[in-house]
Amino acid sequence: MKFSENIKNGLNVVLNESSICELILNEKDNYLVCKLELLREGGNDKPNYANFRLENIKKYIAAYRTDTRSENKIQKFNPNQINLFLKNFINKDIYGWEFFNIENSNFNFSELSFEYFGNDEFEKFNSLELFKDDFNEDLEIKIWFENLTIFDENNKEINIEELIKKQDNIWNSIFKK
């Protein structure tokens, strides 16, 4: 079942200005952990990490392109090699205000670096889109999944609604709302 509109919008706020630290695919148990550094509270030097565990992966695709200014050269690789490409990006923040269950994606998935699984009914499930861009490369990622659980660095589960509220408060403090 897809997220409610409130949860979807809240999770989009949580991911805004976050950084992808790593993506770890567990093929045996069919889940992917997306480690993110979220926006920090003002003056706090301690990283604000969250591990988004996307469970029961229906489909996982990515497109990594180099030399994007002249011609798009897609690079093929295995899904478990994606972190080798993530670490190349100077700007670690992901772009956008919408990440979950985007109906009209702007991503170009005509050519893929990899495609993992391929459930024919994947589009009825939740999805997460991530995008990285630097001078001569970009990386587009989309994952369709059934369940989401969020953990802190100590593997303690984080309540989604509480995380949304916390990150919303951080954004409000930035804009003095």
N, C-alpha and C positions, 0 to 999 in steps of 0.2 A: 504494500500500500504506500502511496506517495505521501510525502509530508503535507501537513496542513499549510495553508498560505502563510500563517503567522510564523510557524517554525521555519519554513523556507526563507522568508524575508529576514528573520532573525539570524539564521545561519549565514546568509549572504553578508550581513553586517559583521559577523564574527570573522569571516575570511577576508574582508576588505583590508588591504595593506598588510596582509600576512605574508610570510615567506615559507616556501616549500623547503624543508630541510632534507627530506628523503621520502621515497615511496618504496615500500617493501611488500612484495607479493608473496603470499603463502599459497602455492598452487595446491598442495595437499589438502588443506582445509578450506580453500577457496575464499580467501579474504585478502584485503590489501590494507596496509596501514600507511596513512599519509601523515607524516610528522610535520607539523606546522609551528612556526613561531608567530604568535598572534601579537597584535598591537599591545604595547605595555602601558601601564598607568604612568602618568606624568612623573618624572623624576625617579622612576624605578629602573635600576640597572639590571635587575635579575630578568633573564629571559622568561617569556610567557609561552611555554610550549604546551601543545595539545596534540594528542595522537588520535586522528580520526580513523576508526576501524570500519571499513566498508565491507560488509559481510554478504556472502552469497553473490559473488560477482557474476553478472549476467553477460557483460561485455566490457572490454578494456582496450582502448585504442589510443595510439599516439602518432603524431607526425612531427618529426624533427627535421628542420630544414636549415641548410647552411647557405651562405652567400645570397641572402634574401634580397639584396638590392638589385642584382642583375638577373639571376634566374634561380628558381627554387630547385635546390638539389636535395631530394629526400634521402635520408640515411636510414638504412634498415638495421634493426638490432632486436635482441631478445627483450621481452618485458622486464626481466630481472637485471638488465643493464642500464635502465633508465637513469639511475643515480649518477652514472658516469657523465651523462649529458647535463643533468641538472646543475652539477657543480661548476660547469663552464660559465654560468651566467653571472655577470658582475652585479646587476641589479637583481636582488633576490625577491623583491616584492612581486606578488601576482597582481595582475591588472583586473579592473572591473568592479562592478557593484553586484553583478549577478553571477552565481556559480552553480546553484542547484536548480535542477529541473527546468533548464532553459528550453523554451519551446522552439524559438527561431534562432538557432545558433549561427554565428558568423564564422565558425571554424571551417577550414578547408580540409576535409578529410577525403578528397578524391584520391590521394596517394597516402599510404600509411607506412610508418616505420615498423609497426607491428599491430596485430589484432589478436587478442586473447579471448578465447571462447567464441561465442556467437549465438547466443540463445535467440531464436527467431522472434520471441515476444519481449525482447529486452526493453523496448521503448515504454512499456507500461510500468516500469520500475523507476525508482529515484535515479538521478544522474548527477554527476559532479563534473564540471568543466574547469580546467586550469590552463593558464596561458603564461608563457615566459617569452620575453623578447629582449634581445641585445643587438649590438651593432650589425652582426652578420649571421645571426641565427635566431630561430624561434622554435618553440616547442608547444604544441597543442596536445592536450590530454583530455580524454573523456572516459568516464567510468560509470557504468550502470550497475546498480547494486540493490539488494533487497533491504538490508538493515544497516543502521549506523549506530555505533557506540563510540563515545569519546572518553579517552583516558588521559590522566596527567602523566608526568615523567616517571612517577612511582607505580604506574599501572593501576592507579585508583580511578574508578569510573567517575566521570564528571556528569552531573545532571545538565542536559541540554538547555533547559529553560534558564537555569542559573548561569550557565556560560553566556547565553545570549544577553541576559540582563547585565552581567559584569562587563562584557565588551561594549554594550550599548552605553553604559555609564562612562566608559573610557572615551568613547566618541563624543558623548555629550560634554564631558569636561574639556575636550579639545576645542569644541565650538561654543563652549560656555552657554549651553542651553539650560 
